[in-house]
């Protein structure tokens, strides 16, 4: 068989060949390219309704084309929580981590760092209020709180709660990732309103180094809230030893109180045991409070409360909520006491009793 392009030009055959190639491109290749481009944006392939892949930032589409976020992490291997996404408002990578913010169908605005949910505007009150009010309520009202510190917590929610106490003179926040603060101010104003108070002083640096400098300079705090993400990524070094001792040294020796994000007892009992053991060595009291919050793994996380004085018991609030109670959605004196009452199995997991 002779080649149609050798010798004289066979126009009918050439036209047919071009038509065939064009049809092949339009029906087979171009749609595939178009889909590949779309999948590169959301990294999902669902042939015949079957899930295949998920992007690094956790976004994927189902068989109906609806966009979802799934929280997949080695820190809670074997499970994943998913939220339907209505609109992605920000995706970026800071010096330290991936940052994703989206509007969800059910949970409001969602902040995700390195694939882990940090804040949703629906349920953030349950975490922020416990982390802020639990330690403050342990200091009697006749003792003035001059200096409070938040380590991490770049969204600003814990700041917002601390600001409800008008007698706190200075409120410091040490956040290593400036992008978290900037994007929270732009897209998470419900939390980032905490930056509007004139008492707030922002320090963009490593929390470990910041504490060391404060201790060296004798700049102690009455309350420290360590609102750090899980011990992977920027917060990893904090959980590896020495941090709890630094918290103790940076607090007022008579009435200082620290609150540390305490992880989920269903997933990380070994880590919690280590943190509570370290806390008991550095503080007079160290207790684990349980927080119910649906968008954290297993719907639960803890707050480890540590006090410098033996007279300050974490489970007994003494300050009172005058002028504050009306603004609260979650925390109360009754809840304060109840969150330290752990089921027998959980108490065994946390305290090895």
C-alpha positions in Angstrom: 0.0 0.0 0.0 1.4 3.4 -1.0 1.6 6.3 1.4 -1.1 8.9 0.6 1.5 11.6 1.1 4.1 10.2 -1.4 4.1 11.2 -5.0 1.1 13.4 -6.0 -1.0 14.9 -3.2 -4.3 13.0 -2.7 -6.6 15.8 -1.5 -9.7 13.7 -0.7 -7.6 11.3 1.4 -5.8 14.2 3.1 -9.1 15.9 3.9 -10.5 12.7 5.3 -7.4 12.2 7.5 -7.5 15.8 8.8 -11.2 15.3 9.6 -10.5 12.1 11.4 -7.7 13.6 13.5 -9.9 16.6 14.3 -12.8 14.4 15.4 -10.4 12.3 17.5 -9.0 15.4 19.3 -12.4 17.0 19.9 -14.0 13.8 21.2 -11.1 12.0 23.0 -8.1 14.2 23.7 -9.5 17.7 24.4 -12.1 16.6 27.0 -9.4 14.6 28.7 -7.1 17.6 28.8 -9.8 19.8 30.1 -10.6 17.3 32.8 -6.9 16.9 33.7 -6.7 20.6 34.2 -9.7 20.6 36.5 -8.4 17.6 38.4 -5.1 19.3 38.8 -6.9 22.1 40.6 -8.9 19.9 42.9 -7.0 16.6 42.4 -9.9 14.2 42.1 -10.8 11.4 39.8 -14.1 9.6 40.3 -14.9 7.2 37.5 -18.2 5.3 37.9 -18.9 7.0 41.2 -15.8 5.5 42.9 -13.4 7.7 44.9 -9.8 7.5 43.6 -7.6 10.4 44.8 -7.4 13.4 47.1 -5.1 16.4 46.9 -2.4 17.4 49.3 -4.6 20.1 50.7 -7.5 17.7 51.2 -9.8 18.9 48.4 -11.7 16.5 46.1 -14.9 16.2 44.1 -17.5 13.6 44.4 -19.4 11.9 41.5 -21.9 14.8 41.4 -19.1 17.3 41.0 -19.5 18.7 44.6 -16.3 19.9 46.2 -15.3 18.4 49.6 -12.5 18.7 52.1 -11.2 15.6 53.9 -8.9 15.8 56.9 -6.3 13.1 56.3 -3.2 12.9 58.5 -0.7 10.5 59.8 -1.5 11.9 63.3 -5.0 10.2 63.2 -4.2 7.4 60.7 -7.2 5.2 59.7 -9.9 7.9 59.9 -11.0 11.1 58.1 -13.6 13.8 58.7 -15.1 15.4 55.6 -16.9 18.8 55.1 -18.7 19.9 51.9 -17.1 23.0 50.5 -19.0 25.9 48.9 -16.2 28.2 48.0 -12.4 28.2 48.5 -11.4 31.7 49.6 -7.7 31.2 50.1 -5.0 28.7 49.3 -1.3 29.4 50.0 1.9 28.2 51.5 3.7 30.2 54.2 7.3 29.7 55.3 6.1 26.9 57.6 2.9 25.3 56.4 0.0 25.0 53.8 -2.8 27.4 54.6 -6.4 26.8 53.3 -9.5 28.8 54.1 -12.9 27.9 52.7 -16.6 28.5 53.1 -18.4 25.3 54.0 -22.0 24.2 53.6 -22.6 23.4 57.3 -19.7 24.7 59.5 -19.2 28.3 58.3 -15.7 29.5 57.5 -13.0 26.9 58.0 -9.3 27.4 58.6 -7.0 24.5 57.7 -3.2 24.2 58.3 -1.2 21.4 56.8 -4.4 19.5 56.1 -5.7 19.8 59.7 -8.8 21.7 60.7 -8.0 24.5 63.1 -11.1 26.6 63.3 -14.7 26.6 62.0 -16.9 29.6 62.8 -19.8 27.3 63.8 -18.1 25.5 66.7 -15.0 27.6 67.6 -16.6 29.0 70.7 -16.4 25.6 72.5 -12.7 25.5 72.2 -11.7 29.2 72.4 -13.9 29.9 75.5 -12.6 26.8 77.4 -9.0 27.6 76.6 -9.2 31.2 77.7 -11.7 31.3 80.6 -10.7 28.1 82.4 -7.2 29.4 83.4 -8.4 33.0 84.0 -11.2 31.8 86.3 -8.6 30.1 88.6 -7.1 33.4 89.7 -9.1 35.2 92.4 -10.5 38.6 91.5 -8.5 40.3 94.3 -5.3 39.4 92.3 -4.9 41.6 89.2 -3.9 39.9 86.0 -1.3 42.2 84.6 0.1 40.1 81.7 -1.5 37.3 79.7 0.1 35.4 76.8 -1.2 33.4 74.0 1.3 31.1 72.2 0.0 30.1 68.7 -3.7 30.9 68.2 -3.0 33.1 65.2 -6.7 33.1 64.3 -7.3 35.5 67.3 -10.2 33.6 69.0 -8.4 33.1 72.4 -7.4 36.8 72.3 -11.0 37.8 71.8 -12.0 35.8 74.9 -9.2 37.2 77.1 -10.2 40.7 76.2 -13.5 40.2 77.9 -11.7 40.8 81.2 -11.2 44.6 81.4 -8.7 44.3 84.2 -6.1 42.4 82.2 -3.5 45.1 81.4 -1.4 43.5 78.7 -2.3 40.7 76.3 0.5 39.3 74.2 0.4 36.8 71.4 3.4 34.9 70.0 2.6 33.4 66.6 5.3 32.0 64.3 3.3 32.2 61.1 2.4 35.7 60.0 0.3 34.4 57.1 -2.2 32.8 59.6 -2.7 36.2 61.3 -3.0 38.1 58.0 -5.5 35.6 56.4 -7.5 35.3 59.6 -8.0 39.1 59.7 -9.2 39.0 56.1 -11.4 35.9 56.2 -12.0 35.0 59.8 -13.1 38.3 61.3 -15.3 36.5 63.9 -12.1 35.4 65.6 -9.6 38.0 64.4 -11.6 40.8 66.0 -9.3 39.8 68.9 -6.5 41.9 67.3 -8.5 45.1 67.5 -8.0 45.6 71.2 -5.3 48.2 72.1 -3.9 45.9 74.8 -2.8 43.3 72.3 0.9 43.1 71.5 1.9 40.8 68.6 5.2 38.9 68.4 6.0 37.0 65.2 8.5 34.5 66.4 9.1 31.0 67.8 7.2 30.5 71.1 10.0 28.5 72.6 12.5 31.3 72.0 10.1 34.0 73.1 9.5 32.3 76.4 13.3 31.9 77.0 13.8 35.7 76.4 10.9 36.6 78.7 12.3 34.5 81.5 15.8 36.0 81.0 14.4 39.5 81.2 12.1 38.7 84.2 9.0 39.5 82.1 6.6 37.0 83.7 3.0 36.3 83.0 -0.1 35.6 85.1 -1.8 33.5 82.5 -0.3 31.6 79.5 -2.5 29.9 76.9 -0.6 27.6 74.6 -3.0 27.3 71.7 -0.7 25.2 69.4 -1.6 22.9 66.6 -0.8 19.2 66.7 2.8 18.1 67.2 3.6 17.9 63.5 4.9 20.8 61.5 5.7 24.1 63.3 4.5 23.0 66.7 6.5 19.7 66.7 9.5 20.9 68.8 7.2 22.2 71.5 6.0 18.7 72.4 9.4 17.1 72.3 10.5 18.2 75.8 11.3 21.2 77.9 8.4 23.4 76.9 6.2 22.7 79.9 9.2 23.6 82.2 9.6 26.9 80.3 5.9 27.6 80.8 6.4 27.1 84.5 9.4 29.4 84.7 7.6 32.1 82.7 4.7 32.3 85.1 4.1 34.3 88.3 5.4 32.0 91.1 2.4 32.6 93.4 -0.7 32.5 91.2 0.5 31.7 87.6 -1.7 29.4 85.5 -1.0 27.7 82.2 -3.4 26.1 79.7 -2.0 23.8 77.1 -3.8 22.3 74.1 -4.1 18.7 75.3 -5.0 16.4 72.3 -7.7 13.8 71.9 -7.8 11.0 74.5 -9.1 8.4 72.0 -6.1 8.9 69.7 -3.2 10.2 71.7 -3.3 8.8 75.2 0.5 8.2 75.2 1.2 11.8 74.3 -1.3 13.1 76.9 0.3 10.9 79.6 3.7 12.4 78.8 2.3 15.9 78.9 0.5 15.4 82.2 3.5 13.7 83.7 5.7 16.6 82.7 3.1 19.0 84.0 3.1 17.3 87.5 6.9 17.7 87.7 6.9 21.4 86.9 3.6 22.6 88.5 1.7 22.0 91.8 -1.3 20.8 89.9 -1.9 19.4 86.4 -5.3 18.2 85.2 -6.9 17.3 81.9 -10.2 19.0 80.9 -12.3 17.4 78.1 -13.7 19.6 75.3 -16.5 18.5 73.0 -16.0 20.0 69.5 -17.4 18.2 66.4 -14.8 19.2 63.8 -11.8 18.0 65.7 -10.8 14.3 65.4 -13.2 12.0 67.2 -15.2 15.2 68.2 -13.0 15.7 71.3 -9.9 17.5 72.4 -8.4 18.4 75.7 -7.0 21.3 77.7 -4.3 20.6 80.2 -4.5 23.1 83.1 -1.4 23.6 85.3 -1.1 25.8 88.3 1.9 27.1 90.2 0.2 27.2 93.6 -1.1 24.2 95.5 -4.0 26.4 96.6 -5.2 26.8 93.0 -7.0 23.7 92.0 -7.7 23.5 88.2 -11.3 22.2 88.6 -12.5 25.0 91.0 -13.2 28.4 89.4 -13.0 31.3 91.9 -12.8 34.6 89.9 -16.5 34.9 88.9 -18.0 36.0 85.5 -19.3 39.4 86.4 -19.4 41.5 83.2 -18.4 38.5 81.1 -21.1 35.9 81.3 -23.5 37.7 78.9 -21.0 37.4 76.1 -20.4 33.6 76.5 -21.8 30.9 74.3 -20.2 27.9 75.9 -18.3 28.3 79.1 -19.9 28.5 82.5 -18.9 27.8 86.1 -20.8 24.6 85.9 -19.1 23.5 82.7 -15.7 24.4 84.2 -16.1 21.8 87.0 -17.8 19.2 84.8 -15.0 19.2 82.1 -12.6 17.7 84.6 -14.8 14.8 85.4 -13.5 12.0 83.2 -15.0 8.6 82.6 -13.1 5.8 84.3 -11.5 4.5 81.1 -10.4 8.0 80.1 -9.0 8.7 83.5 -6.9 5.6 83.2 -5.7 6.6 79.7 -4.8 10.1 80.8 -3.3 9.5 84.2 -2.4 5.8 84.1 -4.4 5.2 87.3 
